């Protein structure tokens, strides 16, 4: 899995890397994002979170939201 250039937070040399595949229009992804944020706060020195775009075809605005996020 190529993580080069993917948005991330946490130390580069963290003991654990959590790769999150997400869709901005998905309600389940929103719930998961809150849990991932909590983990990142609990383990700031041991966890690196890497975000990967995964827009689902069933969400009409997801692909555009993914493009906008990458452009930002």
ChimeraX attribute file (.defattr): number of C-alpha atoms within 10 A of each C-alpha:
attribute: neighborCount
match mode: 1-to-1
recipient: residues
	/A:1	4
	/A:2	5
	/A:3	11
	/A:4	8
	/A:5	7
	/A:6	14
	/A:7	12
	/A:8	18
	/A:9	14
	/A:10	18
	/A:11	15
	/A:12	14
	/A:13	11
	/A:14	15
	/A:15	10
	/A:16	15
	/A:17	17
	/A:18	14
	/A:19	15
	/A:20	17
	/A:21	12
	/A:22	20
	/A:23	22
	/A:24	20
	/A:25	18
	/A:26	15
	/A:27	10
	/A:28	11
	/A:29	15
	/A:30	14
	/A:31	10
	/A:32	14
	/A:33	14
	/A:34	11
	/A:35	12
	/A:36	15
	/A:37	11
	/A:38	12
	/A:39	15
	/A:40	18
	/A:41	12
	/A:42	11
	/A:43	13
	/A:44	14
	/A:45	15
	/A:46	16
	/A:47	21
	/A:48	22
	/A:49	22
	/A:50	18
	/A:51	16
	/A:52	16
	/A:53	19
	/A:54	14
	/A:55	21
	/A:56	15
	/A:57	10
	/A:58	9
	/A:59	12
	/A:60	11
	/A:61	14
	/A:62	20
	/A:63	18
	/A:64	12
	/A:65	16
	/A:66	19
	/A:67	12
	/A:68	10
	/A:69	11
	/A:70	11
	/A:71	7
	/A:72	6
